[in-house]
């Protein structure tokens, strides 16, 4: 029998890596994308910036992040 953790990690390893976003890039995204006051946390903006830069889609139920991702065509609809 394969332990459940091994199954989880085998799937997890298939997820493509994306770009790490440092604070400088994060602040640029906030300014360039006019994200201030949109109800997004630093984590939300980091996920958004990383996905956008890496050409990935985001799967989220967070209403504010979802709205931004839909408008930029990076929302994963599964």
matplotlib code that plots the C-alpha trace (Angstrom):
import matplotlib.pyplot as plt

x = [0.0, 1.1, 0.6, -1.8, 1.0, 3.0, 0.0, -0.5, 3.1, 3.1, 0.3, 1.9, 5.1, 3.1, 2.1, 4.3, 6.6, 6.1, 8.1, 9.0, 7.8, 9.9, 8.8, 10.1, 8.0, 5.1, 5.1, 5.4, 2.4, 0.4, 1.2, 1.1, -2.1, -3.7, -4.4, -4.6, -8.0, -9.2, -9.6, -6.5, -4.0, -0.2, -0.6, -3.4, -1.3, 1.7, -0.3, -1.7, 1.7, 3.3, 0.5, 0.5, 4.2, 4.4, 1.4, -0.6, -4.2, -5.5, -8.2, -9.8, -13.0, -11.9, -14.3, -11.8, -9.0, -11.5, -12.8, -9.2, -8.3, -11.4, -10.8, -7.2, -8.2, -6.1, -9.0, -9.0, -12.6, -12.7]
y = [0.0, 3.6, 6.0, 8.9, 11.4, 9.8, 10.1, 13.8, 14.6, 12.8, 15.1, 18.2, 17.6, 17.9, 21.5, 23.9, 26.2, 29.8, 33.0, 34.2, 37.8, 39.9, 43.1, 45.4, 43.6, 43.4, 47.2, 47.7, 45.6, 47.5, 50.8, 49.6, 47.6, 50.1, 47.5, 49.8, 49.8, 46.8, 44.6, 42.5, 41.4, 41.3, 37.5, 38.0, 40.5, 38.2, 35.3, 37.5, 38.9, 35.5, 33.9, 36.8, 36.9, 33.1, 32.9, 30.8, 30.8, 31.2, 29.1, 31.1, 31.7, 35.1, 37.6, 40.4, 38.3, 36.5, 39.8, 41.0, 37.6, 37.5, 40.9, 39.9, 36.6, 34.6, 33.0, 29.2, 28.0, 24.3]
z = [0.0, -0.8, 2.1, 1.4, 1.9, -1.0, -3.3, -2.2, -2.9, -6.3, -7.4, -5.7, -7.7, -10.9, -10.2, -12.3, -10.4, -10.8, -10.3, -6.8, -6.2, -4.0, -2.3, -5.0, -7.7, -5.3, -4.8, -8.6, -9.2, -6.6, -8.3, -12.0, -11.6, -9.3, -6.6, -3.6, -2.0, -3.9, -0.7, -1.5, 1.1, 0.5, 0.0, -2.6, -4.5, -4.3, -5.7, -8.4, -9.4, -9.4, -11.5, -14.0, -14.4, -14.8, -17.1, -14.7, -13.6, -10.0, -8.5, -5.6, -3.8, -2.4, -4.0, -4.4, -5.8, -8.0, -9.5, -10.3, -11.8, -13.9, -15.3, -16.2, -17.6, -15.2, -13.2, -13.3, -13.7, -12.9]

ax = plt.figure().add_subplot(projection="3d")
ax.plot(x, y, z, "-o")
ax.set_aspect("equal")
plt.show()
